[in-house]
Amino acid sequence: MTNVGNGDGDGEAGNTARPKRADARRNRETLLDAAAAVFVTSGVEAPVRDIAARAGVGTGTIYRHFPTRADLIIAVYRHQVEACAEAGPTLLTGSATAHAALGQWIDLFVDFLVTKHGLAAVLHSDNADFEALHAYFLDRLVPVCAELLAAAVAAEEISADVDAYQLMRGVGNLCIGAESDPRYDARRLVALLIAGLRVAQ
C-alpha cells in the first residue's frame, strides 16, 4: 500500500507535476499561436483541421483544449492581448529611448488590430461569452500604453497631454478597413501619428 503521507514521495510527485504543467502550458501556447496564424490568413471560421496541421497535432487535441470554436477564439484573443501587454515593459527596458519603445509597442498593437480577421464581427455577435473581452482588452492594454507614455513624458520626449485611451482609440480608428484595402497603409499613418507626438528638440 502506498504511503501517501511520505514526504519524499510527495516531493517527487510535485517535481513530476511541475514539468507536466510546463509542457501543457507550452502545448497550449503552440496551439494558440497556430490558431492565430491561421486566423490571419483564413479568418476565425477556418477549419480546425488547418489549425491542427499547423500545430502538428490531431484535431482531437484541439477539441480537448478548446471544446468549442468560441472557446478557441476567446483563448486566442486573450493570448494575443497578453503578448501585447507583456511586450510593453520589455520594450521599455530594451529600447534606446522611451519614445522608440512606444513606437515599437504601438506597431505591435497595430499588428494585433489589423490581423484579427473576422474577430470584430464575432465580438459583436450575440454570444455572451464574448461580452467581457473588450473590457479585458482595455484593462490589460491601456495601463501598458499609459506606462510607455509616462516614460516618454519623463524623458521629455513627448508632451504630457497625451491620454493612453485616446491614443489607442485613435490608432484603432486609423486601422479600420486596413485589412480589406491594399491601397490603404494604416501602419504608415500610425507611424506618422507617433512621430508627431515627439517634442521638437
QUIDAGI-V107148 format. One record per backbone hydrogen bond with DSSP energy under -0.5 kcal/mol. NH is the residue of the N-H (numbers start at 1). CO is the residue of the C=O. E is the energy in kcal/mol with one decimal. If there is no record, write none. Layout:
# QUIDAGI-V107148
NH CO E
NH CO E
This chain:
# QUIDAGI-V107148
4 2 -1.1
6 3 -1.7
10 6 -2.1
11 7 -2.1
12 8 -2.1
13 9 -2.3
14 10 -2.3
15 11 -2.3
16 12 -1.9
17 13 -2.4
18 14 -2.0
19 15 -1.1
20 16 -1.4
21 17 -2.6
22 18 -2.4
23 19 -2.8
24 20 -2.7
25 21 -2.3
26 22 -2.4
27 23 -2.7
28 24 -2.3
29 25 -2.3
30 26 -2.3
31 27 -2.1
32 28 -2.3
33 29 -2.6
34 30 -2.2
35 31 -2.7
36 32 -2.6
37 33 -2.2
38 34 -2.2
39 35 -2.7
40 36 -1.7
41 37 -1.2
42 38 -3.0
43 39 -2.1
44 117 -0.8
46 43 -1.5
50 47 -1.0
51 47 -1.2
52 48 -2.7
53 49 -2.3
54 50 -2.0
55 51 -2.1
56 52 -1.1
57 52 -2.5
61 58 -0.9
62 58 -1.0
63 59 -2.2
64 60 -1.9
65 61 -1.7
66 62 -3.2
72 68 -1.7
73 69 -2.9
74 70 -2.6
75 71 -2.1
76 72 -2.6
77 73 -2.6
78 74 -2.6
79 75 -2.4
80 76 -2.4
81 77 -2.3
82 78 -2.6
83 79 -2.1
84 80 -2.1
85 81 -2.6
86 82 -2.9
87 83 -1.2
88 84 -0.8
88 85 -0.7
89 85 -0.6
90 86 -0.9
91 87 -2.8
92 88 -2.1
93 89 -1.7
94 90 -1.4
95 91 -1.6
101 97 -2.0
102 98 -2.5
103 99 -2.5
104 100 -2.4
105 101 -2.4
106 102 -2.7
107 103 -1.7
108 104 -1.7
109 105 -2.4
110 106 -2.5
111 107 -2.2
112 108 -2.2
113 109 -2.2
114 110 -2.8
115 111 -1.2
116 112 -0.5
117 115 -1.6
119 116 -1.9
120 116 -0.7
122 118 -1.6
123 119 -2.7
124 120 -1.0
125 122 -2.0
128 126 -0.5
130 127 -1.6
131 128 -1.2
133 130 -1.3
134 130 -0.5
136 132 -2.1
137 133 -2.7
138 134 -2.2
139 135 -2.9
140 136 -2.1
141 137 -2.2
142 138 -1.9
144 140 -0.6
145 141 -2.5
146 142 -2.6
147 143 -2.1
148 144 -2.1
149 145 -2.5
150 146 -2.7
151 147 -2.0
152 148 -2.0
153 149 -2.4
154 150 -2.7
155 151 -1.7
156 153 -1.9
157 152 -3.0
158 152 -1.0
159 197 -0.7
162 159 -0.5
163 161 -0.6
167 163 -2.5
168 164 -2.6
169 165 -2.7
170 166 -2.5
171 167 -2.7
172 168 -2.6
173 169 -2.2
174 170 -2.0
175 171 -1.2
176 172 -0.5
176 173 -0.9
178 175 -2.1
180 177 -1.2
181 177 -0.8
184 181 -1.8
185 183 -0.6
186 184 -0.9
189 185 -1.6
190 186 -2.7
191 187 -2.4
192 188 -2.0
193 189 -2.0
194 190 -2.5
195 191 -2.4
196 192 -2.0
197 193 -0.7
197 194 -0.9
198 195 -1.2
199 157 -3.3
